[in-house]
């Protein structure tokens, strides 16, 4: 397995998850994260993204390591970057530093499939059909014609990233180790929302 740094800068952000081989555009304006990005550019361009828990309960334990693939500074001091997902990681402990941003010791072993994937045969037809109904009911627009041109992994990861579900549910998707586990978790979540909507409609009637 390819070696990655065991200590990385962390950018915590609620409601945002992304996966290996996906892209995440970010608009950076807070000083601590401007420092983080500038330091990363000078070093290895690697940043860890992870979700905040609710009500100051700290961070979740699993996030995704990304590499800055695009970097632009705006006239008003902001930095626009694109992160390309590489592999997920688990937080082990926070490391003390004198910087404005936080750094953590991390481990990548649990998610070795992100780097050395095993071929998994997954039929996404049922998931995509349910997702299309769920998104339409939620008023969430997606170009389904273009979406259906993606491969199976891209379909699962894209739906996991953009689905209008809770932060906790997004985290479950991020922590699903294999693509098959992730697909099953995603379908269960979407099915729950569809049943909940049907129940509410029946109750109103």
Buried (B, 14 or more C-beta within 10 A) or exposed (E): EEEBBEEBBBBBBEEBBBBBBBEBEBEBEEEEBBBBBBBBBEEEBBBBBBBBBEEEEEBBEBBBBBBBEEBEBEEEEEBBBBBBBBBBBBBEEEEEEEEEBBBBBBEBEEBBBBEEEEEBEBEBEEBBEBBBBBBEBEEEEBEEEEBEEBEBBBBBBBBBBBBEBEBEBBBBBBBBBBBBBBBBBBBEBBBEBBEEBEEEEEEEE
